[in-house]
Amino acid sequence: MANHADFQKAKDTLKSHDIYIKNTNCFTNPDFDPKRSDFDGVVYQFMHVVKGSEVFGVQDDEGNEEHFFKVYVDVGCRFIKEEDKGNKESEALAQIEASFCSEYQMLDKNIDEYSLKIFALQNVSYHIWPFWREHLMNMCTRLNLPKVALPTMQVKPQNSNEE
């Protein structure tokens, strides 16, 4: 179970630096015409995975070094027929995926690996979520798909008894 002190330590020592798409992929099935289709029998499947992270340093011309923590998050949305909902091998009518990178400047380069891991798993998705929502809506429009309006990601209330 995550330790609140480790999580707080990471929050206090990491400063948001950049969020960007590392990779994106979208398609509609060749046998599917979204412009002339009935979407009543279509459902969405979502993917959201924190894929990994890394710490790296960058040195400027004067020899000063800054350290960064980079986290990779994969997200996606598949449009499938409702009757295929239980079949993991079902063919997608359309699919939109993206891999986001969220970079943080490390104000303390000696922060422990466990605190970084807790931060990556519990906090980074909140940072990339608005970018994913916008990208998904934009790609739906460009592919003539119904707009998938993801809700804003809500911060979980903390249990005051949890240490």
C-alpha positions in Angstrom: 0.0 0.0 0.0 1.2 3.5 -0.9 2.7 5.5 1.9 1.4 9.0 2.0 4.7 10.4 3.2 6.5 8.9 0.2 3.9 10.3 -2.2 4.1 13.7 -0.6 7.9 13.7 -0.8 7.6 13.1 -4.5 5.0 15.8 -5.0 7.2 18.3 -3.1 10.3 17.6 -5.1 9.0 17.2 -8.7 8.1 20.2 -10.8 6.0 19.7 -13.9 8.2 20.5 -17.0 6.5 19.1 -20.1 3.7 16.8 -21.4 3.6 15.6 -24.9 2.5 12.8 -27.2 5.4 10.3 -27.9 3.3 8.2 -30.3 -0.2 8.1 -31.6 -2.1 5.7 -33.8 -5.7 5.8 -35.1 -7.6 3.9 -37.7 -11.1 2.9 -38.9 -11.6 -0.7 -40.1 -11.6 -0.9 -43.9 -15.0 -2.5 -43.9 -16.5 0.2 -41.6 -17.7 3.6 -42.9 -18.2 5.9 -39.9 -19.9 8.5 -42.0 -22.7 6.2 -43.0 -23.0 3.9 -40.0 -25.5 3.5 -37.2 -23.7 3.8 -33.9 -26.6 2.5 -31.7 -24.9 -1.0 -31.4 -21.4 0.4 -30.8 -19.7 0.5 -27.5 -16.3 1.8 -26.3 -13.4 -0.1 -24.7 -10.7 2.0 -22.9 -7.1 1.4 -22.1 -5.0 3.3 -19.5 -1.6 2.0 -18.4 1.4 3.6 -16.8 4.0 1.9 -18.9 7.2 3.0 -17.3 9.5 5.7 -16.2 13.1 6.9 -16.2 15.4 9.4 -14.5 17.9 11.3 -16.7 20.2 14.3 -16.5 20.8 17.1 -18.9 24.0 19.2 -18.8 24.1 22.8 -20.1 27.0 24.5 -21.8 28.4 25.7 -18.4 28.4 22.2 -17.0 25.3 22.6 -14.8 23.2 19.4 -14.6 19.5 19.2 -14.2 17.7 15.9 -13.4 14.3 14.9 -14.8 11.8 12.2 -14.1 9.9 11.0 -17.2 6.8 8.8 -17.1 5.2 7.0 -20.0 1.4 6.5 -20.0 -0.5 4.6 -22.8 -4.2 5.4 -23.3 -6.7 4.3 -25.9 -10.3 3.9 -27.0 -11.7 1.2 -29.2 -15.1 1.3 -30.9 -16.5 -2.3 -31.1 -19.9 -3.9 -31.8 -21.9 -4.3 -28.6 -22.2 -8.1 -29.2 -18.4 -8.3 -29.2 -18.0 -6.7 -25.8 -17.0 -9.8 -24.0 -14.6 -11.0 -26.7 -11.1 -9.7 -26.2 -10.1 -10.8 -29.7 -12.9 -8.8 -31.3 -12.0 -6.6 -34.3 -12.2 -2.9 -33.7 -14.4 -0.8 -35.9 -12.1 2.1 -35.0 -9.3 2.7 -32.6 -7.5 5.7 -31.2 -4.4 5.3 -29.1 -1.7 7.5 -27.7 1.5 7.3 -25.6 2.1 10.3 -23.5 5.3 11.4 -21.8 5.1 13.6 -18.7 8.4 15.1 -17.6 9.2 16.6 -14.2 12.2 18.5 -13.1 13.7 16.9 -10.0 14.4 19.5 -7.4 16.1 16.8 -5.3 18.0 14.4 -7.5 18.4 12.0 -4.6 14.7 11.2 -4.1 14.2 7.5 -3.6 12.9 5.2 -6.4 9.8 4.1 -4.3 8.6 7.7 -4.0 9.0 8.2 -7.7 7.1 5.0 -8.4 4.2 6.0 -6.2 4.0 9.4 -7.8 4.0 7.8 -11.3 1.2 5.4 -10.4 -0.9 7.8 -8.4 -0.5 11.2 -9.9 0.8 11.4 -13.5 -2.4 10.2 -15.1 -4.1 13.3 -13.6 -1.6 15.5 -15.4 -1.9 13.8 -18.9 -5.7 13.3 -18.7 -6.8 16.8 -20.1 -4.4 16.2 -23.1 -5.8 12.8 -23.7 -9.4 14.1 -23.6 -8.6 16.8 -26.1 -6.7 14.4 -28.4 -9.4 11.8 -28.3 -12.2 14.3 -29.1 -10.1 15.8 -31.9 -9.4 12.4 -33.5 -13.0 11.4 -33.2 -14.0 14.5 -35.2 -11.3 13.8 -37.8 -12.4 10.2 -38.2 -16.1 11.0 -38.4 -16.7 9.1 -35.2 -19.1 10.0 -32.4 -17.3 12.3 -30.0 -16.2 10.4 -26.9 -16.4 13.0 -24.0 -14.3 11.5 -21.3 -15.1 12.9 -17.9 -12.6 14.9 -16.1 -10.4 12.7 -13.9 -11.3 13.2 -10.3 -8.8 13.2 -7.5 -9.6 10.4 -5.0 -10.5 11.8 -1.6 -7.8 10.8 0.9 -8.7 8.8 4.0 -7.5 10.9 7.0 -6.7 7.7 8.9 -4.3 6.5 6.3 -0.6 7.1 7.0 
